[in-house]
Amino acid sequence: MLLDPDMSGESYVEDCQVCCNPIEVVFNIADGKIVSFEALKLQ
């Protein structure tokens, strides 16, 4: 999974590359480093 630093602090939905189910991705980047990452299964 590639993360776009310009989207830091936002969430988006994409299909899982393994099971094709939708997941919500939320992440934050500070000073060029990932400080938080969460991938939530959507039902």
N, C-alpha and C positions, 0 to 999 in steps of 0.2 A: 504494500500500500504506500502510495506517495502522498505526502502531506504538503499542501501549499501554504507557506508561511503567511501569505496575504490573507488567508482565511482564519488565522488564529483567533480563538475566542468565539467562533461561530460553530454551528452544528450543521451537518448535512447528512443525507441518506444515500447509501449506495448498496448494491447487492454484494453479498459475501462472495469472494472469489472461489471458495471451497463448496459451499452448500447452496449458493444463489438466493438465499433468503435476505431480506432487507435488514440492514443494520444502520443505526444512527451513530455517527462518529463526531466526537467532541474533543477538541484539543486546544492547548495554549502553548505558545512559543514565546520565550523571552531571551533576549541576547543570543539568538541563533540556536537555542537549545529547547527541546521539548520539556516543559515543566509539568504538564498533565496530559493524559490521554485516556479516553474512555470509548469503548465500542459496545453499544447496547443492542441486543436483539429486539427487533420490533415484531409485535404479534398482530 
